[in-house]
Amino acid sequence: MSTKIPPIERCDCDVIHEEIVRQVKEKMPPEEMLYDLAELFKVFGDSTRIKILWALDEAEICVCDIAYL
């Protein structure tokens, strides 16, 4: 049994804009830095962590209060 996958919406462009790609590649951070950033953003993958950060941004709040959230 095969399932048809609906086509993905995309732009009609079928040309690679080499100059833009070159400029972006030149400014791209080194692979190690990109890896480190990816590791950092993993920290935000849990909504509880985001809730804690939001609460700390809103007010000086103790751990007991954070736990109650």
N, C-alpha and C positions, 0 to 999 in steps of 0.2 A: 504494500500500500504506500503510495507516494503522496506527499502533501505539497501543494503548490505554495511557494513562498511569494507573497505579494512584492512587486517591485519597490525598491527603495527610492524615495524622493531624493533627487539631487539636481544640481544645476545642469544646464544644457552645455556647459563648457566642456570641450574635448581637447583643449590645448593646454599644455604645460607652460606656464609663464616663467620661463627659465631665469629671467633677471630677478623677479620677485623671490623665487626659490633660492637663488644664489645669495641675495641680500639677507634673507632670513637665516640661511645656513651660516653665514659669516657671523651673525650676532648670537647664534645659538650657544648657550652655555655648554661647557664640557660635560661629557657623559656622566662623570662622577658627581657633578653638581646636580644634574637632573635626577640621578638616582637618589641623592640625599633629599632633594625636594619631594620626591615621590614617597620616601620613607616618612618625612614630616607630615605629609598630607594624610597618610594612613592613620595618624593619631586622631584625625577628625572624622574617621569613618564610623564612629559610634555616637549616636544622638545624645547619649548621657554626657559624653565629654563636651559636646557643643552646649548642652544645657548648663553645665558647670561654668564654662567660659562666659556664656551670656550672663549668668547670675553674677559672676565676679565683675563683669563689666558694668553691671547695673548698680551694684552696691558692695560695700565692704561687708562680707558675710562670713560667718564662722562655719566650720565643717559640719556642726550639728544641723545648722539651718540648710546647708547644701544637701545633706542626707535626707532632710524632710521634703525637699523638692521632688 
